[in-house]
Amino acid sequence: MALRLNAVDFHRPKCPCFALPTTASLRSPRFFMASTLRSASKEVETVKKPFSPPREVHVQVTHSMPPQKIEIFKSMENWAENNLLIHLKPVEKCWQPQDFLPDPSSDGFHDQVTELRERAKEIPDEYFVVLVGDMITEEALPTYQTMLNTLDGVRDETGASPTPWAIWTRAWTAEENRHGDLLNKYLYLSGRVDMRQIEKTIQYLIGSGMDPRTENNPYLGFIYTSFQERATFVSHGNTARLAREHGDIKLAQICGTIASDEKRHETAYTKIVEKLFEIDPNETVISFADMMRKKISMPAHLMYDGRDDNLFDHFSSVAQRLGVYTAKDYADILEHLVGRWKVESLTGLSSDGAKAQDYVCGLPRRIRRLEERALGRAKQAQRVPFSWIYDRDVQL
């Protein structure tokens, strides 16, 4: 049986972007950077270890799913082959980053780059902070494939396993890989950002990993990915909207195309959880409540650029202010999933299952109430420098 330690109460929430965003009064006192140990009366500075995450991670819980539950996922392999893999596109029918970028073999390449840079000049710094943060998140893809391959019963055991679960993970990774490639090349050509600082941030992030608290448990893992894929769909959709408002139709097309991929991937992951609710509703609703009590953290929540220990919070605050990803979005996604999986209509649950059902069904309203209170108490936001844009200040 897995030992569950360091559970976080709802009233002390962690505040990731692509999860519950940062607001002035929703910040958890529990999660400070790893370089600072806090006591009631003083702060004690410690030396940060090489390659350690910039923030503390939770006490690690592993293999929390009962071993007998693995058989459920083995029994679902035929279902996955027929219902999951259909959400992948053949490579020859997929878009590629070069479809949206200046053609380096063309005589007009330099003119195309000049046009791209002229459009980028009209976009404010705050937008580039959010776009860079989204790109960095996409570029840490090796970590996400690693996370999926920690899940018991569905991992790729050999690196080239023929099971539908393994095929999905590899092909999903391959599709997602285009997102970071495209945004990275666009930002490089734009001339608006410090690529070396961005590249350092990516290296730090991949080296730090992620702490989604999914416990090698595919129930938790697929609930997490269902939420995350919808969150990235929302975020990229909003960067597309803002790019259009700033007059860069090509960038809007780029962000919108990525959002379309995320929507398709969301459909696949939510179908997995929908099937789990059909097969094992009690365990699935308990897992849903467990994941929501712990909060859905952004994959890039350990983001660091070598300078700003609070970089992730600062990026999240800008995304919240611009309406790219907000506390309202977090509540909306949760409400969408509760409806999509018909959680309110579940019957025949155990006592724990019924409590979990009540919790997740009532949680969107609680989050919205907290958001309203936080906005009412919000103070004038500070301005902070971002190394990604040559240390220019942006309002949080």
C-alpha positions as CSV (number, residue, x, y, z in Angstrom):
1,M,0.0,0.0,0.0
2,A,1.4,3.4,-0.9
3,L,2.1,5.8,1.9
4,R,0.5,9.2,1.2
5,L,2.4,12.1,2.8
6,N,2.4,15.8,2.7
7,A,-1.2,16.1,1.5
8,V,-2.1,19.7,0.7
9,D,-5.5,21.1,1.9
10,F,-7.6,23.0,-0.6
11,H,-7.2,26.2,1.3
12,R,-3.4,26.2,0.7
13,P,-3.3,25.8,-3.0
14,K,-0.4,25.6,-5.3
15,C,-0.8,28.0,-8.2
16,P,0.6,26.9,-11.6
17,C,-0.2,28.2,-15.0
18,F,-2.1,25.6,-17.0
19,A,-3.5,24.8,-13.6
20,L,-4.8,27.2,-10.9
21,P,-3.1,30.4,-11.8
22,T,-1.2,32.7,-9.5
23,T,-3.2,35.5,-7.8
24,A,-2.1,37.7,-4.9
25,S,-4.0,35.8,-2.3
26,L,-4.0,32.3,-3.8
27,R,-0.3,31.7,-3.3
28,S,0.7,28.8,-1.2
29,P,3.1,29.4,1.7
30,R,4.2,25.7,1.4
31,F,6.0,26.0,-2.0
32,F,9.1,28.2,-1.9
33,M,12.3,27.7,-3.9
34,A,14.6,25.0,-2.8
35,S,17.3,27.5,-1.9
36,T,15.3,28.9,1.1
37,L,14.2,27.0,4.2
38,R,11.6,29.0,6.0
39,S,10.8,28.9,9.7
40,A,8.3,30.9,11.8
41,S,10.8,33.5,12.7
42,K,13.6,33.6,10.1
43,E,14.8,32.5,6.7
44,V,17.9,30.3,6.4
45,E,19.7,30.4,3.1
46,T,21.2,27.1,1.9
47,V,23.4,26.3,-1.0
48,K,21.5,25.1,-4.1
49,K,22.8,21.7,-5.3
50,P,23.8,21.4,-8.9
51,F,21.0,20.1,-11.2
52,S,18.4,20.3,-8.4
53,P,15.0,21.8,-9.1
54,P,14.6,25.5,-8.2
55,R,11.7,24.6,-5.9
56,E,11.0,22.0,-3.4
57,V,9.1,19.0,-4.7
58,H,6.6,17.0,-2.7
59,V,7.5,13.8,-0.7
60,Q,7.5,11.2,-3.5
61,V,4.7,8.6,-3.5
62,T,5.2,5.7,-5.9
63,H,3.1,2.8,-7.2
64,S,-0.1,3.7,-5.4
65,M,-2.3,1.7,-7.6
66,P,-3.1,-1.8,-6.3
67,P,-1.3,-4.4,-8.4
68,Q,-4.5,-6.1,-9.3
69,K,-5.7,-3.0,-11.1
70,I,-3.0,-3.5,-13.7
71,E,-5.2,-6.2,-15.2
72,I,-7.8,-3.5,-16.0
73,F,-5.3,-1.7,-18.3
74,K,-4.2,-5.0,-19.9
75,S,-7.8,-5.8,-20.6
76,M,-8.3,-2.4,-22.2
77,E,-5.6,-2.9,-24.9
78,N,-8.0,-3.9,-27.6
79,W,-10.2,-1.0,-26.7
80,A,-7.2,1.3,-26.9
81,E,-6.2,0.1,-30.3
82,N,-9.6,0.8,-31.7
83,N,-10.6,3.9,-29.8
84,L,-7.3,5.7,-28.8
85,L,-5.0,5.3,-31.8
86,I,-7.6,6.7,-34.2
87,H,-6.8,10.1,-32.6
88,L,-3.3,10.0,-34.1
89,K,-2.7,11.4,-37.6
90,P,-0.4,9.7,-40.1
91,V,2.9,11.5,-40.4
92,E,2.3,12.2,-44.1
93,K,-0.9,14.0,-43.3
94,C,0.5,16.1,-40.4
95,W,1.5,19.7,-40.7
96,Q,5.2,20.4,-40.1
97,P,6.9,23.5,-38.7
98,Q,8.3,24.5,-42.0
99,D,4.8,24.9,-43.4
100,F,4.5,28.1,-41.3
101,L,8.0,29.6,-41.6
102,P,10.1,31.4,-44.2
103,D,11.7,28.9,-46.7
104,P,15.5,29.0,-46.3
105,S,15.9,27.6,-49.8
106,S,13.9,30.4,-51.4
107,D,15.3,33.5,-53.0
108,G,12.8,35.4,-51.0
109,F,13.9,34.0,-47.6
110,H,15.4,37.3,-46.4
111,D,12.4,39.3,-47.4
112,Q,10.1,36.7,-45.6
113,V,12.2,37.0,-42.4
114,T,12.0,40.8,-42.7
115,E,8.2,40.7,-43.0
116,L,8.0,38.3,-39.9
117,R,10.2,40.7,-37.9
118,E,8.2,43.7,-38.9
119,R,5.0,42.0,-37.7
120,A,6.7,41.0,-34.4
121,K,7.7,44.7,-33.7
122,E,4.0,45.5,-33.2
123,I,3.6,42.9,-30.4
124,P,4.2,44.0,-26.8
125,D,6.8,42.5,-24.5
126,E,4.1,41.0,-22.2
127,Y,2.8,38.8,-25.0
128,F,6.3,37.5,-25.8
129,V,6.7,36.6,-22.1
130,V,3.7,34.3,-22.3
131,L,4.6,33.0,-25.7
132,V,8.1,32.1,-24.6
133,G,6.7,30.4,-21.4
134,D,4.4,28.3,-23.6
135,M,7.2,27.4,-25.9
136,I,9.5,26.4,-23.1
137,T,6.7,24.2,-21.7
138,E,6.4,22.5,-25.1
139,E,10.2,22.1,-25.4
140,A,10.4,20.1,-22.2
141,L,8.7,17.2,-24.0
142,P,11.3,14.6,-23.0
143,T,10.1,15.0,-19.4
144,Y,6.5,14.3,-20.4
145,Q,7.3,11.2,-22.3
146,T,9.3,10.0,-19.3
147,M,6.3,10.7,-17.0
148,L,3.9,8.7,-19.1
149,N,6.4,5.8,-19.1
150,T,6.3,5.8,-15.3
151,L,2.7,4.7,-15.3
152,D,2.1,1.1,-14.2
153,G,0.3,-1.1,-16.7
154,V,0.7,1.3,-19.7
155,R,4.4,2.2,-19.9
156,D,6.6,1.4,-22.9
157,E,8.6,-1.5,-21.4
158,T,11.2,-1.7,-24.1
159,G,11.3,1.6,-25.9
160,A,9.7,0.1,-29.0
161,S,6.9,-2.0,-27.4
162,P,4.0,-2.9,-29.8
163,T,1.3,-2.4,-27.2
164,P,-1.3,0.3,-28.1
165,W,-0.5,2.2,-24.9
166,A,3.2,2.4,-25.9
167,I,2.4,3.2,-29.5
168,W,0.1,6.0,-28.3
169,T,2.8,7.5,-26.0
170,R,5.5,7.5,-28.8
171,A,3.2,8.9,-31.5
172,W,1.7,11.5,-29.2
173,T,5.2,12.6,-28.3
174,A,6.2,12.8,-32.0
175,E,3.1,15.0,-32.7
176,E,3.8,17.2,-29.7
177,N,7.4,17.6,-30.7
178,R,6.4,19.9,-33.6
179,H,4.9,22.4,-31.2
180,G,8.1,23.5,-29.5
181,D,10.0,23.3,-32.8
182,L,7.7,25.7,-34.5
183,L,7.4,28.2,-31.7
184,N,11.2,28.1,-31.1
185,K,12.0,28.9,-34.7
186,Y,9.4,31.6,-34.9
187,L,10.8,33.3,-31.7
188,Y,14.4,32.9,-33.1
189,L,13.5,34.7,-36.3
190,S,11.4,37.4,-34.6
191,G,14.5,39.0,-33.0
192,R,12.5,40.1,-30.0
193,V,13.8,37.6,-27.4
194,D,17.0,36.5,-25.8
195,M,17.4,33.0,-27.3
196,R,20.4,32.1,-25.1
197,Q,18.4,32.8,-21.9
198,I,15.5,30.8,-23.3
199,E,17.7,27.9,-24.2
200,K,19.2,27.9,-20.7
201,T,15.7,27.9,-19.2
202,I,14.8,24.8,-21.3
203,Q,17.9,23.0,-20.2
204,Y,17.2,23.8,-16.6
205,L,13.7,22.6,-16.9
206,I,14.4,19.3,-18.6
207,G,17.1,18.7,-16.0
208,S,14.7,19.5,-13.1
209,G,11.9,17.2,-14.4
210,M,8.4,17.6,-13.1
211,D,6.4,16.7,-10.0
212,P,2.8,15.9,-11.1
213,R,2.1,13.6,-8.2
214,T,0.7,10.9,-10.3
215,E,2.4,8.1,-8.3
216,N,3.0,5.7,-11.2
217,N,-0.8,5.4,-11.2
218,P,-2.5,5.5,-14.6
219,Y,-5.8,6.6,-13.1
220,L,-4.1,9.7,-11.8
221,G,-1.9,10.0,-14.8
222,F,-4.7,10.1,-17.4
223,I,-6.8,12.4,-15.3
224,Y,-3.8,14.7,-15.2
225,T,-3.2,14.6,-19.0
226,S,-6.9,15.1,-19.7
227,F,-6.8,18.3,-17.7
228,Q,-3.5,19.5,-19.1
229,E,-4.3,18.9,-22.7
230,R,-7.5,21.0,-22.4
231,A,-5.5,23.7,-20.5
232,T,-2.9,23.9,-23.3
233,F,-5.7,24.1,-25.8
234,V,-7.2,27.1,-24.0
235,S,-3.8,28.7,-23.6
236,H,-2.7,28.4,-27.2
237,G,-6.1,29.4,-28.4
238,N,-5.8,32.6,-26.4
239,T,-2.3,33.4,-27.7
240,A,-3.8,33.0,-31.1
241,R,-6.6,35.4,-30.3
242,L,-4.1,38.0,-29.0
243,A,-1.7,37.6,-31.9
244,R,-4.7,38.4,-34.2
245,E,-5.5,41.4,-32.2
246,H,-1.9,42.6,-32.5
247,G,-2.1,42.2,-36.3
248,D,0.1,39.1,-36.7
249,I,-2.2,36.8,-38.6
250,K,0.6,34.3,-39.3
251,L,1.4,33.9,-35.6
252,A,-2.3,33.6,-34.9
253,Q,-2.4,30.7,-37.4
254,I,0.6,29.1,-35.7
255,C,-0.9,29.2,-32.2
256,G,-4.3,28.2,-33.5
257,T,-2.9,25.1,-35.3
258,I,-1.1,24.0,-32.1
259,A,-4.3,24.5,-30.1
260,S,-6.1,22.3,-32.6
261,D,-3.6,19.5,-31.9
262,E,-4.1,19.9,-28.2
263,K,-7.8,19.6,-28.6
264,R,-7.5,16.3,-30.4
265,H,-5.1,15.0,-27.8
266,E,-7.5,16.1,-25.1
267,T,-10.3,14.1,-26.7
268,A,-8.1,11.0,-26.6
269,Y,-7.1,11.3,-23.0
270,T,-10.7,12.1,-21.8
271,K,-11.9,9.0,-23.6
272,I,-9.5,6.9,-21.6
273,V,-10.9,8.3,-18.3
274,E,-14.4,8.0,-19.6
275,K,-13.8,4.3,-20.2
276,L,-12.3,3.9,-16.7
277,F,-15.5,5.5,-15.3
278,E,-17.4,2.8,-17.1
279,I,-15.2,-0.1,-16.0
280,D,-14.2,1.0,-12.5
281,P,-16.2,4.1,-11.4
282,N,-15.4,4.0,-7.7
283,E,-11.6,4.0,-8.1
284,T,-11.8,6.5,-10.9
285,V,-13.8,9.1,-9.0
286,I,-11.6,8.7,-5.9
287,S,-8.6,9.2,-8.2
288,F,-10.2,12.3,-9.7
289,A,-10.8,13.8,-6.3
290,D,-7.3,12.9,-5.2
291,M,-5.8,14.6,-8.2
292,M,-7.9,17.7,-7.7
293,R,-7.0,18.0,-4.0
294,K,-3.4,17.9,-4.9
295,K,-4.0,20.5,-7.7
296,I,-3.1,20.0,-11.3
297,S,0.4,21.5,-11.6
298,M,1.8,22.9,-14.9
299,P,4.4,20.5,-16.4
300,A,6.8,23.5,-16.3
301,H,6.3,24.4,-12.7
302,L,10.0,23.9,-12.0
303,M,10.9,26.5,-14.6
304,Y,14.2,28.4,-13.9
305,D,16.5,30.6,-16.0
306,G,19.5,30.7,-13.7
307,R,18.4,34.0,-12.2
308,D,14.8,34.2,-11.1
309,D,13.8,31.6,-8.5
310,N,10.1,32.8,-8.9
311,L,10.1,32.7,-12.7
312,F,7.2,30.3,-12.9
313,D,5.0,32.4,-10.7
314,H,6.0,35.6,-12.6
315,F,5.2,33.9,-15.9
316,S,1.9,32.6,-14.6
317,S,0.9,36.1,-13.3
318,V,1.4,37.7,-16.7
319,A,-0.6,34.9,-18.3
320,Q,-3.4,35.5,-15.8
321,R,-3.4,39.3,-16.4
322,L,-3.5,38.9,-20.2
323,G,-6.3,36.4,-20.0
324,V,-4.2,33.6,-21.6
325,Y,-4.8,31.2,-18.8
326,T,-6.7,32.2,-15.6
327,A,-8.3,30.9,-12.5
328,K,-11.6,31.0,-14.3
329,D,-10.2,28.7,-17.0
330,Y,-9.1,26.3,-14.3
331,A,-12.6,26.1,-12.9
332,D,-14.1,25.9,-16.3
333,I,-11.9,23.0,-17.3
334,L,-12.8,21.1,-14.1
335,E,-16.5,21.8,-14.7
336,H,-16.2,20.6,-18.3
337,L,-14.5,17.3,-17.2
338,V,-17.1,16.7,-14.5
339,G,-19.8,17.0,-17.2
340,R,-17.9,15.1,-19.8
341,W,-17.4,12.2,-17.5
342,K,-21.0,12.5,-16.0
343,V,-19.6,12.4,-12.5
344,E,-22.8,13.8,-10.9
345,S,-24.8,10.9,-12.2
346,L,-22.6,8.1,-10.9
347,T,-24.4,5.6,-8.7
348,G,-23.5,2.6,-6.6
349,L,-20.4,4.2,-5.1
350,S,-18.7,3.3,-1.8
351,S,-18.7,5.8,1.0
352,D,-15.3,7.1,-0.1
353,G,-16.5,7.2,-3.7
354,A,-19.6,9.3,-2.8
355,K,-17.4,11.7,-0.8
356,A,-15.1,12.1,-3.8
357,Q,-18.1,12.6,-6.1
358,D,-19.4,15.4,-3.8
359,Y,-16.0,17.0,-3.6
360,V,-15.2,17.3,-7.3
361,C,-18.8,18.3,-8.2
362,G,-18.7,21.2,-5.8
363,L,-15.1,22.3,-6.4
364,P,-15.6,24.6,-9.4
365,R,-17.9,26.8,-7.3
366,R,-15.4,26.9,-4.5
367,I,-12.6,27.9,-6.9
368,R,-14.7,30.7,-8.4
369,R,-15.6,32.0,-4.9
370,L,-11.9,32.1,-4.0
371,E,-11.0,33.8,-7.2
372,E,-13.6,36.5,-6.6
373,R,-12.3,37.1,-3.1
374,A,-8.7,37.2,-4.4
375,L,-9.6,39.7,-7.1
376,G,-11.3,41.9,-4.5
377,R,-8.2,42.0,-2.4
378,A,-5.7,42.3,-5.2
379,K,-3.1,45.0,-4.9
380,Q,-1.3,47.0,-7.6
381,A,0.9,44.4,-9.4
382,Q,4.6,45.0,-9.4
383,R,6.8,45.0,-12.5
384,V,9.7,42.5,-12.8
385,P,12.4,42.0,-15.4
386,F,12.3,38.9,-17.6
387,S,15.7,37.6,-18.9
388,W,13.8,36.2,-21.9
389,I,13.3,39.7,-23.2
390,Y,16.7,41.1,-22.2
391,D,15.6,42.0,-18.7
392,R,12.9,44.4,-19.7
393,D,10.3,45.0,-17.1
394,V,6.8,43.6,-17.4
395,Q,3.8,44.2,-15.1
396,L,2.6,41.0,-13.3
